[in-house]
Amino acid sequence: QVQLVESGGGLVQPGGSLRLSCAASGSFFSIYPMGWYRQAPGKERELVATIDSSSTTAYADSVKGRFTISRDNAKNTVYLQMNSLKPEDTAVYYCNRVSGRDWRTWRPVYTKWGQGTQVTVSS
């Protein structure tokens, strides 16, 4: 079973920035599409951003223009650069491998999620 370890969260003021990292164990990382999800208190987990093996990216409307997903295959790591953060971005952020063809069909692959990293946007 692949292990996913998220890091980089914290407390930041509105308008601030954070960079999240997701380190994945295992082989063949470079061929897998990956995604960042988030779950706010009392809400379902939602997909935020994806990046495929060609580094083609896609984003939820709520984060377009503010978040950037990237990957470093040599380090088996996916990043999420978050700028212009808003209080509504407050959530626990998780990464996972995804499967599907487009935004509507992306689904998480691994049933065991990492511990996530808490992002709190507050003044």
C-alpha positions in Angstrom: 0.0 0.0 0.0 1.3 3.4 -1.0 1.9 5.9 1.8 1.0 9.5 1.4 2.4 12.1 3.8 1.1 15.7 3.6 2.9 18.6 5.2 3.1 22.4 5.0 -0.1 23.5 6.6 -0.5 26.1 9.2 -2.3 29.3 10.4 -2.2 32.2 7.9 -4.0 35.5 7.6 -6.4 36.2 4.8 -4.5 37.1 1.7 -1.5 35.0 2.7 0.2 32.0 1.1 1.1 28.5 2.0 2.8 25.7 0.0 1.7 22.2 0.8 3.7 19.0 0.0 2.6 15.4 -0.5 5.3 12.8 -0.4 4.4 9.4 -1.9 6.1 6.1 -1.4 6.2 3.4 -4.0 7.2 3.0 -7.7 5.8 4.4 -10.9 4.7 7.7 -9.2 5.5 9.6 -12.4 2.8 7.9 -14.4 0.0 8.5 -12.0 -2.4 11.4 -12.0 -2.5 13.0 -8.5 -5.0 15.2 -6.8 -5.3 17.5 -3.8 -8.5 17.3 -1.7 -9.8 19.2 1.3 -12.3 18.7 4.0 -13.8 21.5 6.0 -15.5 20.8 9.3 -19.0 19.4 8.7 -18.5 19.2 5.0 -17.7 16.4 2.5 -14.2 16.0 1.1 -13.9 17.9 -2.1 -11.4 17.8 -5.0 -9.3 20.9 -5.3 -6.7 20.3 -8.0 -5.3 17.6 -10.2 -2.2 17.0 -12.2 -1.7 14.2 -14.7 1.5 12.4 -15.9 2.0 15.1 -18.5 1.6 17.8 -15.8 -1.7 19.0 -17.2 -3.5 20.6 -14.4 -7.2 21.3 -13.5 -8.8 23.2 -10.6 -12.0 23.6 -8.8 -13.7 26.9 -9.6 -13.3 28.1 -6.1 -9.5 28.0 -6.3 -8.8 28.9 -9.9 -6.2 31.6 -10.3 -5.1 31.3 -6.6 -3.8 27.7 -6.3 -1.2 26.0 -8.4 -0.5 22.2 -8.3 2.8 20.9 -9.4 4.9 17.7 -9.1 8.5 16.6 -8.8 8.7 13.1 -10.0 12.3 12.7 -8.9 11.2 13.3 -5.4 7.8 11.5 -5.6 6.2 14.7 -4.4 3.2 16.8 -5.4 2.9 20.4 -4.3 0.0 22.8 -3.8 0.9 26.5 -3.9 -1.9 28.5 -2.3 -2.0 32.2 -2.7 -4.6 34.9 -1.8 -6.0 32.5 0.9 -9.5 33.1 2.2 -11.2 32.0 5.4 -13.3 29.6 3.3 -10.1 27.7 2.4 -9.8 26.6 6.0 -9.8 22.7 5.9 -7.6 19.6 6.2 -5.9 19.1 2.9 -5.1 15.6 1.6 -3.5 14.2 -1.5 -4.3 11.0 -3.3 -3.7 9.3 -6.6 -6.8 9.9 -8.9 -8.3 8.0 -11.8 -10.7 9.3 -14.4 -10.8 11.2 -17.6 -11.8 14.7 -16.6 -12.8 16.9 -13.7 -16.3 15.3 -13.4 -14.9 11.7 -13.3 -11.7 12.0 -11.2 -12.0 9.7 -8.2 -9.5 8.9 -5.4 -7.7 5.6 -5.9 -6.2 4.8 -2.5 -8.7 3.9 0.2 -6.2 4.7 3.0 -5.7 8.4 3.2 -2.8 10.2 4.7 -3.1 12.2 7.9 -3.7 15.4 6.0 -2.4 18.8 6.9 -4.5 21.5 8.5 -4.8 24.9 6.9 -6.4 27.6 8.9 -7.0 31.1 7.4 -8.0 33.6 10.0 -7.1 37.0 11.2 
